[in-house]
Amino acid sequence: MKVFIVLLLVAVTFAFEIRERPCPTNKTWGGFGDCPDSCYNTNYEDHRPCTLKLNIGCGCAPGYILLEDRDSSSNCIKPEDCPEVREEPCPANKTWGGFGDCPDSCYNTNNEDNRPCTEKLNIGCRCAPGYILLEDRDSSSNCIKPEDCP
């Protein structure tokens, strides 16, 4: 009986063997991490939530990056073909740039242990240094000095 179970396990293992599949244009088959370069994230290394997870499948070929961030089904293009991200004017006490999805606010500055942050990268207007959001997790909220919090 033990021999049968061992043989069954071996057979199941080989039945589910990962086989190379054809990949779309500019992609190659292989193992790759879950944080590939994309048009969206190449300039914002500090806000790339990456794990050590290994994915097996089609990834961008050398010299190509994903058009869309963190979407492995996205097309792979040359970095120079990425669409331009245009800087927009920001309201008072805000500056343009890349930032995570968990900025400091009047609500959370004293609540570090209970901040559900994903480290997702956002690009746009954020509070300038020395300012925090008046409303929690609402990037359209006004930015004020921490001492002015209600």
C-alpha positions in Angstrom: 0.0 0.0 0.0 2.9 2.4 0.9 4.5 1.7 -2.5 1.2 2.5 -4.3 0.9 5.9 -2.5 4.5 6.8 -3.3 4.0 5.9 -7.0 0.7 7.9 -7.0 2.5 10.9 -5.6 5.2 10.7 -8.2 2.7 10.3 -11.0 0.7 13.3 -9.8 3.9 15.4 -9.5 4.8 14.7 -13.1 1.3 15.2 -14.3 1.4 18.8 -13.1 4.8 19.5 -14.5 5.2 23.1 -15.6 5.6 23.3 -19.3 6.9 26.2 -21.3 4.2 27.9 -23.2 4.4 30.3 -26.2 4.6 34.0 -25.0 3.2 37.1 -26.7 5.5 39.6 -28.5 8.4 41.0 -26.4 7.9 38.4 -23.6 9.8 35.3 -22.8 9.0 32.2 -20.7 10.8 31.8 -17.4 10.8 32.7 -13.7 10.5 36.3 -12.6 9.7 38.3 -9.5 6.4 40.0 -8.7 7.8 43.5 -9.0 8.8 43.9 -12.7 9.8 47.3 -14.1 7.0 49.2 -15.7 6.5 52.6 -17.2 4.8 53.6 -13.9 7.4 52.5 -11.4 10.9 52.9 -12.9 11.5 56.3 -11.3 10.1 55.4 -7.9 12.2 52.7 -6.4 11.3 53.6 -2.8 7.6 52.8 -3.3 7.7 49.4 -5.0 6.0 46.9 -2.8 7.9 43.7 -3.8 8.0 40.3 -2.2 10.4 37.5 -3.0 7.6 35.5 -4.7 8.7 33.8 -7.9 6.3 33.7 -10.8 6.7 31.2 -13.6 5.3 32.2 -17.0 5.7 34.9 -19.6 7.6 38.0 -18.5 9.1 40.9 -20.3 12.1 40.1 -22.5 15.4 41.8 -21.7 15.2 45.5 -22.7 11.4 45.7 -22.3 9.2 46.8 -19.4 5.5 46.5 -18.7 3.3 49.3 -20.0 0.9 49.0 -17.0 2.2 48.7 -13.4 1.9 45.3 -11.7 -0.2 43.8 -14.5 1.7 40.8 -15.9 -0.9 40.6 -18.8 0.1 44.1 -19.9 2.1 44.6 -23.1 5.9 44.9 -22.8 7.4 47.9 -24.5 10.8 49.6 -24.7 11.3 52.1 -21.8 11.7 55.0 -24.3 8.2 54.2 -25.7 6.4 54.8 -22.3 3.8 57.5 -22.3 4.9 60.7 -20.6 3.7 61.4 -17.1 2.9 65.1 -17.0 3.4 67.0 -13.9 0.3 69.0 -12.8 0.1 72.1 -10.8 -0.5 71.4 -7.1 -2.6 73.3 -4.6 -1.1 75.1 -1.6 1.2 73.0 0.7 1.5 70.2 -1.9 4.2 69.1 -4.3 4.2 66.7 -7.3 5.8 63.3 -7.0 5.5 59.6 -6.3 4.2 58.5 -2.9 2.7 55.5 -1.1 -1.0 55.1 -0.2 -0.5 55.7 3.5 0.5 59.3 3.9 0.6 61.0 7.3 -2.6 62.6 8.4 -4.1 64.2 11.5 -5.8 60.9 12.2 -2.9 58.5 11.9 0.3 60.2 13.0 -0.1 58.8 16.5 -1.5 55.5 15.3 1.5 53.8 13.6 0.6 50.3 14.6 -2.9 50.4 13.0 -2.2 51.8 9.6 -3.3 49.4 6.9 -0.9 50.4 4.2 -0.2 48.5 1.0 2.7 50.7 -0.2 1.0 51.1 -3.6 2.7 53.8 -5.6 0.7 56.9 -6.5 1.9 59.7 -8.7 0.4 63.2 -8.2 0.2 65.9 -5.7 1.1 65.0 -2.1 1.7 67.0 1.1 4.9 69.1 1.0 7.5 68.3 3.6 6.4 69.5 7.1 2.7 69.1 6.2 0.2 66.3 6.7 -3.3 65.5 5.4 -6.2 67.0 7.3 -8.4 64.0 6.4 -7.1 60.4 6.6 -6.4 58.5 3.4 -7.9 61.3 1.2 -5.2 62.6 -1.0 -7.5 65.5 -2.2 -7.7 66.7 1.5 -5.9 69.9 2.5 -2.4 69.7 3.8 -1.8 71.4 7.1 1.0 71.7 9.8 0.7 68.8 12.3 0.3 71.3 15.1 -2.9 72.7 13.4 -4.7 69.3 13.5 -8.1 69.5 15.3 
